[in-house]
């Protein structure tokens, strides 16, 4: 592996054996080296293969003046999310999370403690991502003796929501609000209250999250089950009307057209959660 550019003593840009450009991390890997030098394999700690040239350049610029341990921690958190939690993440997470962790630590040194106004919603709707945020602040405390708050766990969770959905952080900030309004529409239309500890509620929330994920990834289902959708519309009239109102709300907020098939599946999940809540009364 040949060095293309020295970023700092611990980070270099290089070309691998296929000629692809990569970012390589390792303590002292760039010290005393120059462009064209062969990297010593024993010093390689991590190879970042970022496909987007724009992201790769942003990542290199970000790492130039950053402590190595901050980069290591961010990488370990991302690796944990992908290997243990099986999250499918956009590579932008390497830039956004690394930058956020470094900035959060700097803020704490300046005694700045930002409040996360969406913390309750994040804990409620993005439980797995919030647990990941908790894992992150525990790792930071263990490695750096820096005590970040649960507000920061919430902010870190949103970066993972953003990377899962393929959006920017402004959209990720809006996801908890979208979820809250969709639940309010459902409760109002059908005159029910949710048992938030029930499996049916959890399944409904999970379906809505995946629907929003498909919206932002532009992977919405097409109308291939028209007969089945028509049957659901006839059989579950109230639920289908509710799903249509939810679809109209999502369309207003995101600009994405929700297909009849998406409304059909949403109506089925609404029916399930409604029957469960009725049975519990």
Phi, psi and omega per residue, in radians:
X1 nan 2.224 -3.015
X2 -1.894 2.333 -3.139
X3 -1.205 2.291 3.053
X4 -1.697 -0.680 -3.098
X5 -2.748 2.440 3.042
X6 -1.497 2.116 3.104
X7 -1.578 -0.828 2.951
X8 -2.805 -3.009 -3.080
X9 -1.050 -0.418 -3.031
X10 -1.964 -0.108 -3.078
X11 -2.354 2.312 3.058
X12 -2.355 2.706 2.959
X13 -1.684 2.395 -3.046
X14 -2.561 2.993 3.023
X15 -1.949 2.259 3.112
X16 -1.438 -3.006 -3.047
X17 -1.164 -0.311 3.110
X18 -1.614 -0.122 -3.096
X19 1.618 0.008 3.122
X20 -1.332 2.501 3.123
X21 -1.414 2.320 3.136
X22 -2.351 2.846 3.025
X23 -1.915 2.231 -3.040
X24 -2.055 2.319 -3.123
X25 -2.015 2.472 3.063
X26 3.083 2.455 -3.081
X27 -1.067 2.160 3.108
X28 1.263 0.224 -3.032
X29 -1.159 -0.452 -3.135
X30 -1.792 -0.077 -3.055
X31 -1.177 2.187 3.102
X32 1.237 0.135 -3.120
X33 -1.724 2.991 3.102
X34 -2.598 2.911 3.127
X35 -0.982 2.344 -3.122
X36 1.695 -0.228 3.133
X37 -1.295 2.614 3.073
X38 -1.454 2.319 3.132
X39 -1.330 2.377 3.083
X40 -1.348 2.062 -3.040
X41 -0.949 -0.655 -3.084
X42 -1.110 -0.367 -3.107
X43 -1.565 -0.196 -3.080
X44 -1.286 2.117 3.122
X45 -1.812 -0.663 -3.111
X46 -2.694 2.413 3.044
X47 -1.995 2.094 3.113
X48 -1.683 2.088 3.108
X49 -1.918 1.606 -3.094
X50 -1.782 2.038 -3.000
X51 -1.208 -0.711 -3.124
X52 -1.274 2.164 3.136
X53 -1.105 -0.673 3.129
X54 -1.088 -0.826 3.111
X55 -1.089 -0.722 -3.129
X56 -1.064 -0.741 3.129
X57 -1.166 -0.719 3.103
X58 -1.086 -0.715 -3.122
X59 -1.116 -0.782 3.140
X60 -1.111 -0.721 3.125
X61 -1.116 -0.698 -3.137
X62 -1.120 -0.726 -3.039
X63 -1.327 -0.298 -2.995
X64 -0.929 -0.718 -3.066
X65 -2.100 0.511 -3.073
X66 -1.877 2.451 3.072
X67 -1.028 2.428 -3.095
X68 -1.009 -0.684 -3.071
X69 -1.156 -0.533 3.084
X70 -1.142 -0.691 3.119
X71 -1.168 -0.755 3.134
X72 -1.047 -0.798 -3.111
X73 -1.086 -0.809 3.126
X74 -1.030 -0.792 3.132
X75 -1.087 -0.707 -3.131
X76 -1.162 -0.634 3.114
X77 -1.171 -0.762 3.128
X78 -1.120 -0.759 3.119
X79 -1.062 -0.721 3.103
X80 -1.082 -0.765 -3.130
X81 -1.083 -0.694 -3.085
X82 -1.392 -0.698 -3.059
X83 -1.504 -0.741 -3.078
X84 -1.532 -0.717 -3.095
X85 -1.709 -0.125 3.086
X86 1.039 0.603 3.112
X87 -1.339 2.443 3.072
X88 -1.699 1.919 -2.949
X89 -2.045 2.468 2.974
X90 -1.208 2.511 -3.099
X91 -1.156 -0.183 3.066
X92 -1.047 -0.352 -3.128
X93 -1.040 -0.539 3.131
X94 -1.097 -0.627 3.126
X95 -1.398 -0.908 -2.996
X96 -1.183 -0.777 -3.103
X97 -1.236 -0.761 -3.137
X98 -1.058 -0.748 3.114
X99 -1.126 -0.755 -3.105
X100 -1.127 -0.800 -3.120
X101 -1.077 -0.784 3.120
X102 -1.065 -0.766 -3.120
X103 -1.195 -0.676 3.141
X104 -1.089 -0.703 3.121
X105 -1.172 -0.720 3.101
X106 -1.121 -0.705 3.120
X107 -1.062 -0.744 -3.120
X108 -1.095 -0.672 3.107
X109 -1.083 -0.511 3.127
X110 -1.595 0.138 3.126
X111 1.083 0.630 3.083
X112 -1.814 2.172 -3.074
X113 -2.196 1.524 -3.111
X114 -1.178 2.473 3.119
X115 -1.619 2.366 3.114
X116 -1.650 1.791 -3.064
X117 -1.178 -0.307 -3.104
X118 -1.806 0.223 -3.028
X119 -0.987 -0.787 -3.117
X120 -1.066 -0.779 -3.135
X121 -1.167 -0.667 3.127
X122 -1.110 -0.792 3.134
X123 -1.104 -0.572 -3.080
X124 -1.368 -0.777 -3.003
X125 -1.771 -0.384 -3.099
X126 -2.196 1.054 -3.039
X127 -1.029 -0.807 -3.103
X128 -1.129 -0.755 3.134
X129 -1.165 -0.624 3.101
X130 -1.160 -0.712 3.078
X131 -1.070 -0.614 3.079
X132 -1.143 -0.691 3.060
X133 -1.081 -0.699 3.080
X134 -1.118 -0.744 3.090
X135 -1.019 -0.702 -3.125
X136 -1.108 -0.823 -3.090
X137 -1.249 -0.493 3.045
X138 -1.180 -0.697 3.119
X139 -1.154 -0.717 3.119
X140 -1.114 -0.711 3.107
X141 -1.126 -0.753 -3.111
X142 -1.141 -0.755 -3.036
X143 -1.455 -0.640 -2.989
X144 -2.035 -0.096 -3.072
X145 1.019 0.691 3.110
X146 -2.010 2.169 -3.047
X147 -1.774 1.630 3.075
X148 -1.454 2.708 -3.066
X149 -1.524 2.999 3.092
X150 -1.205 -0.363 3.025
X151 -1.052 -0.700 3.114
X152 -1.195 -0.593 3.060
X153 -1.042 -0.670 3.093
X154 -1.160 -0.742 3.118
X155 -1.098 -0.753 3.120
X156 -1.099 -0.696 3.098
X157 -0.993 -0.732 -3.129
X158 -1.126 -0.567 3.083
X159 -1.124 -0.605 3.094
X160 -1.304 -0.644 3.032
X161 -1.019 -0.810 3.118
X162 -0.998 -0.804 -3.100
X163 -1.247 -0.506 3.080
X164 -1.255 -0.695 -3.017
X165 -1.569 -0.213 3.134
X166 1.262 0.655 -3.116
X167 -2.057 -3.052 2.969
X168 -1.749 2.998 -2.991
X169 -1.144 -0.457 3.103
X170 -1.131 -0.686 3.083
X171 -1.189 -0.719 3.124
X172 -1.024 -0.651 3.105
X173 -1.115 -0.448 -3.101
X174 -1.519 -0.289 -3.080
X175 -1.005 -0.828 3.129
X176 -1.039 -0.626 3.100
X177 -1.164 -0.727 3.094
X178 -1.029 -0.813 3.138
X179 -1.043 -0.782 -3.105
X180 -1.083 -0.792 -3.127
X181 -1.146 -0.704 3.127
X182 -1.075 -0.718 3.092
X183 -1.155 -0.670 3.125
X184 -1.151 -0.708 3.093
X185 -1.055 -0.779 -3.122
X186 -1.095 -0.810 -3.138
X187 -1.101 -0.741 -3.109
X188 -1.179 -0.789 -3.089
X189 -1.156 -0.634 -3.029
X190 -1.877 -0.049 3.075
X191 1.095 0.762 -3.119
X192 -2.197 2.849 2.951
X193 -2.050 2.475 -3.097
X194 -1.513 2.483 2.897
X195 -1.580 1.744 -3.004
X196 -1.250 -0.106 3.073
X197 -1.674 -0.042 -3.047
X198 -1.482 2.697 3.105
X199 -1.151 -0.642 -3.130
X200 -1.100 -0.724 3.104
X201 -1.115 -0.770 -3.141
X202 -1.058 -0.716 3.125
X203 -1.152 -0.691 3.126
X204 -1.128 -0.822 3.124
X205 -1.070 -0.725 3.126
X206 -1.086 -0.731 3.121
X207 -1.082 -0.755 -3.140
X208 -1.120 -0.702 3.115
X209 -1.083 -0.740 3.119
X210 -1.195 -0.579 3.057
X211 -1.078 -0.826 3.119
X212 -1.114 -0.624 3.095
X213 -1.084 -0.773 3.105
X214 -1.124 -0.626 3.101
X215 -1.035 -0.889 -3.051
X216 -1.327 -0.417 3.060
X217 -1.518 -0.100 -3.087
X218 1.037 0.799 3.137
X219 -2.143 0.578 -3.099
X220 -1.121 2.574 3.105
X221 -1.148 2.495 3.088
X222 -1.588 2.967 -3.098
X223 -1.462 1.445 3.133
X224 -1.879 -0.219 -3.104
X225 -2.040 1.004 -3.035
X226 -1.132 -0.699 -3.136
X227 -1.149 -0.759 3.120
X228 -1.133 -0.698 3.120
X229 -1.097 -0.708 3.124
X230 -1.140 -0.668 3.120
X231 -1.136 -0.772 3.115
X232 -1.085 -0.702 3.130
X233 -1.081 -0.666 3.127
X234 -1.288 -0.729 -3.011
X235 -1.368 -0.668 -3.092
X236 -2.070 1.207 -3.002
X237 -1.076 -0.861 -3.108
X238 -1.096 -0.752 -3.108
X239 -1.161 -0.639 -3.132
X240 -1.230 -0.676 3.077
X241 -1.067 -0.733 3.113
X242 -1.087 -0.789 -3.137
X243 -1.115 -0.597 3.117
X244 -1.163 -0.695 3.118
X245 -1.161 -0.661 3.066
X246 -1.117 -0.760 3.129
X247 -1.054 -0.740 3.133
X248 -1.109 -0.673 3.101
X249 -1.130 -0.808 3.128
X250 -1.070 -0.722 3.130
X251 -1.078 -0.727 3.117
X252 -1.104 -0.708 -3.049
X253 -1.380 -0.537 -3.017
X254 -2.016 -0.315 -3.096
X255 1.387 0.118 -3.134
X256 -1.732 2.331 3.122
X257 -1.386 2.193 -3.139
X258 -1.591 2.182 -3.067
X259 -1.285 2.845 3.082
X260 -1.089 -0.574 3.129
X261 -1.190 -0.686 3.071
X262 -1.104 -0.726 3.122
X263 -1.132 -0.616 3.129
X264 -1.089 -0.889 -3.134
X265 -1.124 -0.630 3.091
X266 -1.112 -0.734 3.125
X267 -1.091 -0.689 3.123
X268 -1.103 -0.755 3.124
X269 -1.184 -0.626 3.080
X270 -1.122 -0.726 3.108
X271 -1.036 -0.770 -3.117
X272 -1.101 -0.806 -3.102
X273 -1.233 -0.565 3.112
X274 -1.164 -0.797 3.128
X275 -1.076 -0.682 -3.138
X276 -1.137 -0.763 -3.133
X277 -1.184 -0.659 3.099
X278 -1.111 -0.695 -3.101
X279 -1.181 -0.451 -3.111
X280 -1.446 -0.211 -3.068
X281 -1.325 nan nan
